[in-house]
């Protein structure tokens, strides 16, 4: 006698890759694993399920086995193309037994599956009538059959559609599952017809209906622009603005490999468009790389998996490696599903592989992604939904992460040196220099600040070393001791004014003077104050440029055309300066040069690799600019630069005291 089966059946639907979307993901109500009640009476032969459409052929248990045993069945394609795996169970089989099948299959809408007995299958142990008994070793044998999903027959070139024939088919593109795509022209109310991508599906096809609803409500640069949406002859149509996706999809870019900057920028753009969808009340449950066209800006091309936030999803869904786990269970849509997807996309870009189907190993994120801040960001997105941050919080953290990652704080490697020289009439070194560098890391921010100053006590005057010593002490006092982020950087002009007062007071009526160049670097920005003929140079990209003007008689003669630059070298009046510290206690604003004097703006943004050189005339008077450039390029470190330059000055005779500071800009990570 045939066996008696009763109570419950689960039948699922799946599609082959390429027959629904680019990744073969079945979505919507068609993938719901639906329990169907069966009559209590035995099913003899083929019997129809109450919902209609599907028939069941019972399986006779093996001899000696109890009739309460479950039977596994296979399904054959139905008229609407379902590829199903079904199971019939007696009351003795726990509902949880169907979990594995439900994970990969879904429900049959309005009946539809024809179920046949297995020729062979997994072992199904008896349950002794206990509905909660755990079944070990149960296996479900799945049969994948050729798909019979049918899209509408393609339309021919020249066919017109829509109200008033506003859409004209140019040519057929392809078929994706139940969806046909065409290149078409859409006639606008005003103006010429515009090229469009026309999508066509059966009128009951839910993806196209949802997509049309989203685009009608949410307009954004990173979403397709809807040109027309209508139903005709049992088919649904959606026309969106044509895109020439020459840069391909995110899926292709991920396969080729994205660098960190591209990955962060891409996920940030996606977060922006998802925020816009959330503002319209939508969440995009099945977003995946193949649905993202790269460009400026990128565009999410498929929106069929959108769902209303605050409502239950229309069906279970699973996009391996990208969709949140909760969407496989028709949970209430919260919007946090999109946060998981963003985290999964960032994971894919940084780790190189998708999130495992069983979920990420959160404890291993630090080993997988050695980018400071990234494991924390991924953890916030990939944790279970109850612990997951919302989209706005994730977006703000992503912005902060991008800012930290992009920001390269400039630090300075500094070295200085001085020599009394070889002139027997100058037994005392009247030059001086000072350097102060500070760094502060606080509140996720790192800042570097530096002061560089070279002072030349004027030779031939009384106690030139007194003037230089007083000047550098005043500069040091003006720097202060508080390096906090909220403390403004020292003003080099104010430091020069303080030095002028200190030199004037130290002179005590004597003929004491000094020239000075003072530079401040704060967070990579250079400012300076300058009086006299000490100099500041910038070496950038192999070019040495003087940042200061000499306040000297010879420089004025060169500027007026009386002397050439070559004639000025070694000129007998080269030690006569037109501006200096010591002659007056207060200096007017025009007396002190800044970068605005030579470059038109008062600040200069430094770059990684830039080299600053501050020096007295004892250096540049012996070594010309081309020699200084070659020496700065040739040595490896700032200390080596200083040593080499001083050696060359001495080799050149060193008729004056010579002092210099060399500072090289080094990029330091701030994350």
C-alpha positions in Angstrom: 0.0 0.0 0.0 1.2 3.5 -0.6 2.4 5.4 2.4 0.3 8.0 4.1 1.7 11.5 4.2 0.1 14.4 6.0 0.5 17.8 7.6 3.3 19.8 5.9 5.3 20.2 2.7 8.0 22.7 1.8 8.6 23.4 -1.8 11.3 25.9 -3.0 12.2 27.8 -6.2 15.6 28.8 -7.4 17.0 30.0 -10.7 20.1 29.3 -12.6 22.7 32.1 -12.8 21.9 34.7 -15.4 18.2 34.0 -15.5 17.2 36.5 -13.0 20.1 38.9 -12.6 23.8 39.0 -13.2 24.7 36.8 -10.2 21.8 34.3 -10.4 20.3 35.6 -7.2 16.6 34.7 -6.8 14.7 37.4 -5.0 11.3 38.5 -4.0 8.3 36.4 -2.9 9.3 33.6 -5.3 12.1 32.5 -2.9 10.0 32.3 0.3 10.1 28.8 1.7 6.4 28.3 2.3 4.8 25.6 4.5 1.7 24.2 2.8 -1.0 22.4 4.8 -1.9 18.9 3.5 -5.1 17.0 4.3 -5.1 14.5 7.0 -6.3 11.8 4.7 -3.7 9.7 2.9 -2.4 10.9 -0.5 -2.9 8.0 -2.9 -1.1 8.2 -6.2 -0.8 11.8 -7.4 -2.6 14.4 -5.4 -2.9 18.1 -5.7 -1.9 20.5 -3.0 -4.7 22.7 -1.7 -3.2 25.8 -3.3 -3.4 24.1 -6.7 -0.9 23.5 -9.4 1.5 21.1 -7.6 1.0 17.4 -7.4 2.6 14.9 -5.0 3.5 11.3 -5.8 3.9 9.5 -2.5 6.9 7.4 -1.6 6.5 3.9 -0.1 8.8 3.5 3.0 11.3 0.7 2.8 10.2 -2.6 4.4 10.3 -2.5 8.1 10.5 1.3 8.5 7.8 3.1 10.4 5.3 5.1 8.3 6.0 8.2 10.4 9.3 8.5 8.5 9.8 11.6 6.3 10.4 11.3 2.6 12.5 13.5 0.4 11.1 14.5 -3.0 12.5 16.2 -6.0 10.6 18.7 -8.1 10.5 19.2 -11.9 10.1 22.5 -13.6 6.6 23.9 -13.7 5.0 25.9 -16.4 6.3 29.2 -14.9 9.9 27.9 -14.7 10.2 26.9 -11.1 13.2 24.7 -10.3 12.1 23.3 -7.0 13.3 21.1 -4.2 10.5 19.8 -2.0 10.1 17.7 1.1 7.1 15.9 2.6 7.2 15.1 6.3 5.0 13.5 8.8 4.2 15.2 12.1 7.2 13.4 13.6 9.8 15.4 11.7 10.9 18.6 13.3 10.2 21.8 11.2 13.9 22.7 11.8 14.9 19.8 9.6 13.9 21.9 6.5 16.4 24.6 7.3 19.1 23.6 4.9 16.6 23.3 2.1 15.0 26.7 2.9 18.4 28.3 2.8 18.8 27.6 -0.9 15.2 27.4 -2.1 11.9 29.3 -1.8 8.2 29.0 -2.0 6.1 28.3 -5.1 3.7 31.2 -5.7 0.1 30.1 -6.2 1.0 26.5 -6.4 3.1 25.6 -9.3 5.6 22.8 -8.4 5.2 19.2 -9.6 6.8 16.9 -7.0 8.1 13.5 -7.8 9.6 10.7 -5.7 13.3 10.5 -5.2 15.0 7.6 -7.0 17.7 7.8 -4.3 18.2 10.3 -1.5 19.6 11.1 1.9 19.2 9.0 4.9 16.2 10.0 7.0 16.3 8.5 10.5 13.0 7.9 12.4 12.0 10.5 15.0 9.9 8.3 17.3 7.1 10.8 17.0 9.1 13.6 18.8 8.6 16.8 16.9 11.6 18.4 18.7 14.0 15.5 18.2 17.3 16.5 16.6 17.9 14.6 13.3 21.5 13.8 12.7 22.8 12.8 9.3 19.7 14.0 7.4 20.6 15.1 3.9 18.6 16.6 1.1 19.4 15.5 -2.4 18.9 18.5 -4.8 18.3 18.2 -8.5 18.9 21.2 -10.7 16.9 20.9 -13.9 17.1 23.0 -17.1 15.2 26.2 -16.5 12.0 26.9 -18.2 11.8 30.5 -17.1 10.4 32.5 -20.0 10.8 36.2 -20.6 8.4 37.8 -23.0 9.2 37.3 -26.6 11.5 40.2 -27.7 10.1 43.1 -29.5 11.3 44.0 -33.0 13.1 47.1 -34.1 10.9 50.0 -34.7 8.0 49.0 -32.4 6.5 51.9 -30.6 5.1 51.6 -27.1 3.6 53.5 -24.3 1.0 56.3 -24.2 1.0 58.0 -27.6 3.9 55.8 -28.7 6.5 57.7 -26.7 8.9 54.8 -26.7 10.5 53.5 -29.9 12.6 50.3 -29.9 16.0 50.7 -31.6 17.4 47.2 -31.0 17.2 44.3 -28.6 20.1 44.1 -26.0 19.7 40.9 -24.0 17.5 38.8 -21.7 18.2 38.5 -17.9 15.8 36.0 -16.4 12.3 37.3 -17.1 13.6 40.7 -18.1 14.3 41.9 -21.7 16.4 44.9 -22.3 16.4 47.2 -25.3 18.0 50.3 -26.5 15.2 52.7 -27.2 14.3 56.3 -27.8 11.9 58.1 -25.5 10.1 61.2 -26.8 10.0 63.9 -24.1 7.2 66.4 -23.8 9.5 69.1 -24.8 12.6 68.6 -26.9 14.0 65.8 -28.9 13.8 62.1 -28.1 16.5 60.9 -25.8 18.3 57.5 -25.8 17.1 55.1 -23.1 17.5 51.6 -21.7 14.0 50.0 -21.9 13.3 47.1 -19.5 10.4 44.7 -20.2 9.0 42.0 -18.0 5.6 40.2 -17.2 3.3 42.6 -15.5 3.4 40.5 -12.3 7.2 40.7 -12.2 7.8 42.4 -8.8 11.4 43.7 -9.3 10.4 46.0 -12.1 7.4 47.3 -10.2 9.6 48.1 -7.1 12.3 49.7 -9.3 9.7 51.9 -11.0 8.3 53.0 -7.6 11.7 53.9 -6.2 12.8 55.9 -9.2 9.5 57.8 -9.3 10.0 58.9 -5.7 13.7 59.3 -5.4 15.7 61.4 -7.9 19.5 61.4 -7.4 22.6 61.7 -9.6 23.7 58.2 -8.6 20.4 56.6 -9.6 19.0 56.0 -13.1 16.7 58.7 -14.3 13.3 57.3 -15.0 11.9 58.5 -18.4 8.8 56.4 -18.7 6.9 53.6 -16.8 3.8 51.9 -18.0 2.0 48.6 -18.6 0.9 47.3 -22.0 -0.4 44.0 -23.3 0.3 42.1 -20.0 3.8 43.5 -19.8 5.5 46.1 -17.6 7.9 48.6 -19.0 10.5 50.9 -17.4 12.6 53.3 -19.5 15.7 54.9 -17.8 18.2 57.2 -19.2 20.9 55.5 -21.3 24.3 55.1 -19.7 27.5 54.4 -21.6 29.2 52.4 -18.9 32.7 52.5 -20.4 34.3 52.0 -17.0 32.4 48.8 -16.3 30.9 47.6 -13.0 32.2 47.5 -9.5 32.3 43.7 -9.8 34.8 43.9 -12.6 36.9 46.5 -10.6 36.9 44.3 -7.5 38.1 41.3 -9.6 40.9 43.5 -11.0 41.7 44.9 -7.6 40.9 48.3 -6.1 43.4 50.3 -4.2 42.5 51.6 -0.8 41.7 55.1 -2.0 39.4 53.8 -4.6 37.7 51.4 -2.2 37.0 54.1 0.4 35.8 56.6 -2.2 33.4 54.0 -3.8 31.9 52.9 -0.5 31.5 56.5 0.5 29.6 57.3 -2.7 27.4 54.3 -2.1 26.7 55.4 1.4 25.6 58.8 0.0 23.1 57.3 -2.4 21.8 54.9 0.2 21.2 57.9 2.6 19.2 59.5 -0.1 17.1 56.3 -0.5 16.6 56.1 3.2 15.3 59.7 3.2 12.7 58.5 0.7 11.8 55.5 2.9 13.6 52.8 0.9 16.3 50.3 1.7 18.1 48.3 -0.9 18.3 44.8 0.4 20.1 43.0 -2.5 22.8 45.5 -3.6 25.7 43.8 -5.1 28.8 44.8 -7.1 27.4 43.8 -10.5 24.6 46.4 -10.0 27.0 49.3 -9.6 28.3 51.1 -12.7 31.5 53.0 -12.2 31.8 56.5 -13.4 31.8 60.1 -12.2 29.6 59.6 -10.3 28.9 55.9 -10.0 25.4 54.7 -10.5 23.3 51.9 -8.9 21.7 50.4 -12.0 19.3 47.8 -10.4 16.8 48.7 -7.7 14.5 45.7 -7.9 15.4 44.5 -4.4 14.3 47.7 -2.7 12.0 47.5 0.3 10.1 50.0 2.4 11.8 50.8 5.7 9.5 49.9 8.6 7.6 47.2 6.7 8.3 43.5 6.2 10.1 42.6 3.1 8.1 41.0 0.3 10.2 37.9 0.4 13.3 36.3 1.7 16.6 37.1 -0.1 20.2 36.1 0.0 23.1 37.6 -1.9 26.1 35.5 -0.9 28.8 37.7 0.5 26.9 41.0 0.5 23.3 40.8 1.9 22.6 41.1 5.6 21.8 37.7 7.3 18.4 38.9 8.5 17.1 39.5 5.0 16.9 35.8 4.5 14.1 35.6 7.0 11.7 38.2 5.8 12.5 40.4 8.8 11.1 43.9 9.3 13.2 46.2 7.2 15.2 48.7 9.4 17.7 50.2 7.0 20.6 48.6 8.8 20.7 46.0 6.1 22.3 48.6 3.9 25.0 49.2 6.5 25.9 45.5 6.4 26.1 45.6 2.6 28.4 48.6 2.7 30.6 46.9 5.2 30.6 43.7 3.0 31.7 45.7 0.0 34.5 47.4 1.9 35.5 44.0 3.2 35.6 42.6 -0.3 37.8 45.5 -1.5 40.2 45.5 1.4 40.5 41.8 2.0 40.2 40.6 -1.6 37.5 38.1 -1.1 33.8 38.3 -0.2 32.5 37.9 3.3 32.2 34.1 3.9 28.7 32.7 3.6 28.7 31.7 7.2 29.5 35.3 8.1 32.7 37.2 8.9 35.1 36.1 11.6 35.0 39.5 13.4 37.8 38.6 15.8 40.1 38.1 12.8 39.5 41.5 11.2 42.6 43.0 12.6 44.7 40.3 11.0 42.8 40.5 7.7 42.9 44.2 7.3 46.0 45.9 8.4 44.7 49.4 7.9 44.3 51.4 11.1 40.7 52.2 11.7 39.3 49.8 9.1 38.7 46.7 11.4 36.8 49.0 13.7 34.7 50.3 10.8 34.0 46.8 9.4 33.1 45.5 12.8 30.5 48.2 13.3 28.9 47.2 10.0 29.1 43.4 10.0 28.0 42.6 13.6 24.4 41.2 14.1 21.6 43.7 13.4 20.9 44.4 17.1 24.5 45.7 17.6 24.9 47.2 14.1 25.1 51.0 13.8 22.6 52.9 11.7 23.4 54.3 8.2 24.0 57.9 9.3 26.4 56.8 12.1 28.3 54.5 9.7 28.5 57.3 7.1 30.0 59.8 9.6 32.5 57.2 10.7 33.4 56.5 7.1 33.9 60.2 6.5 36.2 60.4 9.5 38.1 57.3 8.4 38.6 58.7 5.0 39.9 62.0 6.4 42.3 60.3 8.7 43.5 57.9 6.0 44.1 60.7 3.4 45.6 63.1 5.7 49.4 62.9 5.7 50.8 65.0 8.5 54.0 66.7 7.5 56.8 66.4 10.1 60.2 68.0 9.7 63.6 66.3 10.0 65.8 69.2 11.0 69.6 69.6 11.4 71.8 72.6 11.9 75.4 73.6 12.1 77.7 76.6 12.3 81.4 77.4 11.9 83.5 80.4 12.9 85.2 80.2 9.5 88.8 80.8 8.6 89.1 84.6 8.8 91.7 85.4 11.4 90.0 88.8 12.0 86.8 87.0 13.2 87.8 85.1 16.3 84.3 84.9 17.6 81.3 83.3 15.9 78.7 86.0 15.8 76.1 83.8 14.1 73.4 81.9 16.0 70.5 79.5 15.1 67.6 77.9 16.9 65.2 75.1 16.1 62.2 73.9 18.0 60.1 71.0 16.8 56.9 69.7 18.5 54.3 67.1 17.8 51.0 66.5 19.5 48.6 63.6 19.0 45.2 64.3 20.5 41.5 63.5 19.7 42.4 61.4 16.6 44.5 64.2 15.3 48.3 64.5 14.9 50.0 67.8 14.4 53.6 68.9 13.9 54.9 72.4 14.5 58.4 73.7 14.0 60.4 77.0 14.4 63.5 77.6 12.5 65.6 80.7 12.9 69.1 81.9 11.7 70.6 85.1 13.1 73.8 86.8 11.8 75.4 89.2 14.3 76.7 92.0 12.1 80.5 91.6 11.6 82.6 94.6 12.2 80.3 96.0 14.9 80.9 95.9 18.6 79.7 92.6 20.2 77.9 91.1 17.2 77.5 87.9 19.3 75.6 89.8 21.9 73.0 90.8 19.2 72.6 87.3 17.9 72.3 85.8 21.3 69.7 88.3 22.4 67.7 87.7 19.2 67.5 84.0 19.5 66.6 84.2 23.2 63.7 86.5 22.4 62.6 84.2 19.6 62.6 81.2 22.0 60.6 83.1 24.6 58.0 84.0 22.0 57.4 80.4 21.0 55.9 79.6 24.4 55.5 76.2 26.0 51.9 75.2 25.2 51.8 73.0 22.1 48.0 72.3 22.2 45.8 72.2 19.1 43.9 75.2 20.3 47.0 77.3 20.7 47.7 79.4 17.6 51.1 78.9 16.0 53.7 81.6 16.7 53.8 84.5 14.3 57.2 84.9 12.7 56.7 88.6 12.2 55.9 89.0 15.9 59.0 87.0 16.7 61.2 89.2 14.6 59.7 92.3 16.3 60.5 90.8 19.7 64.0 90.0 18.5 64.4 93.7 17.4 63.4 94.9 20.9 65.7 92.5 22.6 68.7 93.5 20.4 68.0 97.2 20.9 67.9 96.7 24.7 71.0 94.6 24.7 73.0 97.2 22.7 73.1 99.7 25.5 74.2 102.4 23.2 76.8 100.3 21.4 76.8 99.8 17.6 75.1 96.4 17.8 73.1 94.9 15.0 71.9 91.6 13.4 70.0 90.2 10.5 67.4 87.5 10.9 65.3 84.9 9.0 62.6 83.2 11.1 60.3 80.5 9.7 57.4 78.7 11.3 55.9 75.5 10.0 52.5 74.5 11.4 50.7 71.5 10.1 52.6 71.7 6.8 52.0 75.5 6.3 55.1 77.8 6.1 55.2 81.4 7.2 58.3 83.6 7.7 59.6 86.9 8.9 62.8 88.4 7.5 65.1 91.3 7.9 68.6 91.7 6.4 70.7 89.3 4.2 70.2 85.9 5.8 68.2 83.8 3.5 65.5 81.1 3.2 65.4 78.7 0.3 63.0 76.0 -0.8 64.1 72.9 -2.7 61.1 71.4 -4.5 61.1 68.8 -7.3 64.7 69.5 -8.0 64.4 73.3 -8.2 66.0 75.6 -5.6 64.1 78.9 -5.1 65.0 81.8 -2.8 62.1 82.7 -0.6 63.6 86.0 0.8 65.0 89.2 -0.6 68.4 90.5 0.5 68.1 93.9 2.2 71.6 94.9 1.1 73.3 97.5 -1.0 74.6 95.0 -3.5 71.1 93.4 -3.9 69.6 96.9 -4.5 72.3 97.5 -7.2 71.4 94.2 -8.9 67.7 95.0 -8.7 68.3 98.4 -10.3 70.5 97.0 -13.1 73.7 98.6 -11.9 75.2 95.2 -11.3 74.6 91.7 -12.7 74.2 88.8 -10.5 77.6 87.5 -11.4 79.2 90.9 -10.8 77.6 91.0 -7.3 79.5 88.0 -6.1 82.5 89.0 -4.1 81.6 92.7 -4.4 83.5 94.8 -1.8 80.2 96.3 -0.6 78.5 92.9 -0.1 78.5 93.2 3.7 76.6 96.5 3.7 72.9 95.9 4.7 70.0 98.3 4.4 67.8 96.7 7.1 68.8 95.2 10.4 67.9 94.7 14.0 69.3 97.0 16.7 69.0 100.5 15.2 65.4 101.0 16.4 63.3 99.3 19.1 60.1 99.1 17.2 59.9 98.0 13.6 57.1 99.1 11.2 55.1 96.5 9.4 56.7 97.3 6.0 60.2 96.8 7.5 59.8 93.0 8.0 59.4 90.9 4.8 57.0 87.9 4.7 56.3 85.4 2.0 53.8 87.9 0.6 56.8 90.1 -0.3 58.3 87.5 -2.6 55.4 85.2 -3.6 52.3 87.4 -3.3 50.7 85.3 -0.5 51.7 85.1 3.1 51.7 81.3 3.4 53.1 78.3 1.5 51.7 74.8 1.8 54.7 72.4 2.0 54.8 69.0 0.4 56.4 65.7 1.2 60.0 65.8 0.0 60.3 69.6 0.2 63.6 70.8 1.8 64.0 74.2 3.5 67.4 75.8 3.9 68.0 78.8 6.1 71.5 80.2 6.1 73.7 83.3 6.8 75.7 85.1 4.2 78.7 83.1 5.2 77.1 80.2 3.4 75.6 81.6 0.3 78.4 84.1 -0.2 80.8 81.1 -0.8 78.4 78.7 -2.5 76.2 79.8 -5.3 72.6 78.6 -5.7 73.5 75.9 -8.2 76.1 74.4 -5.8 73.7 74.5 -2.9 71.1 72.8 -5.0 73.5 70.0 -5.9 74.6 69.5 -2.4 71.0 69.3 -1.0 70.1 66.8 -3.7 73.2 64.7 -3.2 73.2 63.9 0.6 70.8 61.5 2.2 69.9 63.1 5.5 69.6 66.6 6.8 72.6 66.0 9.1 74.6 64.9 6.0 73.5 68.0 4.1 74.7 70.3 6.9 78.0 68.5 7.2 78.6 68.5 3.5 77.7 72.2 3.0 79.9 73.3 5.9 82.8 71.3 4.5 82.4 73.0 1.1 82.2 76.4 2.7 85.5 75.7 4.5 87.0 74.4 1.3 86.0 77.7 -0.3 87.9 79.8 2.2 85.1 80.6 4.7 85.8 84.3 5.1 82.9 84.8 7.4 81.0 82.9 10.1 78.7 80.4 8.4 75.5 79.0 9.8 72.6 77.0 8.3 69.5 74.9 9.1 68.2 72.2 6.8 64.7 70.8 7.2 63.2 68.1 5.1 59.4 67.5 5.0 58.4 63.9 5.8 54.8 62.6 5.5 53.6 60.8 8.7 50.4 58.8 8.8 47.8 60.4 11.0 45.6 57.2 11.4 
